[in-house]
């Protein structure tokens, strides 16, 4: 008589001893993967392929991404903020630029396509939103570092401050 596990294995097409319990998950991008994605975005805007206001906004977003990459561990593994930094570099920013760059320049910059806005205006709005989001994440990282500095200062004050019995050497006292 077949066990329930054997029946399930046959129905799912797996051997009973198989450890594969689901689809393979994509690997988490490394810092180098993120930097490579940022370099690809920079190549998309290089050489005047986009108007100055777009290039400026892209550079602003990229700067914050680059500044944040070494500090992703401060945000916490798997945090929403870390996910946004990674996705901004690898998906959100390249997809926004790609959509704009696939359009003919004159059409994209002059033809209203949504709510009276051109593709250029929509792209600028998207880049401004990404920049504001990245600024918020950057502030969160720096606030965490500042809080650690404050906590360390409080520890030192407690350990070595005048109220802790330490910190005041009386060199003139004799025993």
Protein Blocks (a to p, Z undefined) as FASTA:
>chain_A
ZZfklmmmmmnopafklcbfbdcddddddfklmmmmmmmmmmmmgghlacfklmmmmmmm
mmmmmmmmmmmmmnoghiaklmmmmmmmmmmmmmmmmmmmmpcfklmmmmcfbghiafkl
mmmmmmmmmmmmmmmmmmmmmmmmmmmmmmmmmmmmmmmmmknopaiacfkbcZZ
